[in-house]
Amino acid sequence: MANYHVVPHQEGWIVIGLNDKKVFKTKSDAVQVARKIARAEKKPLIIYSKEWEVLSVNPYSGRFSKGKIMSANVKHTLSNIKVRNSIAKVMFERKGAK
């Protein structure tokens, strides 16, 4: 898989993209593991909320912003969520084109 995703699970949080299907009790534990691996492999990390909204997209590939997290620090609105989901979609498409 080209990207890593921290997503909610029935029993906690999982990192999609890892070979093992470990369930983490907390989101922060899952994010910590995912960040370490994404940085090492220079692959994007996308973090979701419990409602499956994209909270942040971190490219870690050096191609875009040298690991700068792309997230909005404003009140979540419908348009803001659409923008962040669109960013995630474009990143998927760019990685898939390679």
HELIX and SHEET records of a PDB file:
HELIX    1   1 LYS A   27  GLU A   41  1                                  15    
HELIX    2   2 LEU A   78  ALA A   97  1                                  20    
SHEET    1   A 5 VAL A  23  PHE A  24  0                                        
SHEET    2   A 5 GLY A  12  ILE A  16 -1                                        
SHEET    3   A 5 TYR A   4  HIS A   9 -1                                        
SHEET    4   A 5 LEU A  45  TYR A  48  1                                        
SHEET    5   A 5 VAL A  54  ASN A  58 -1                                        
END                                                                             
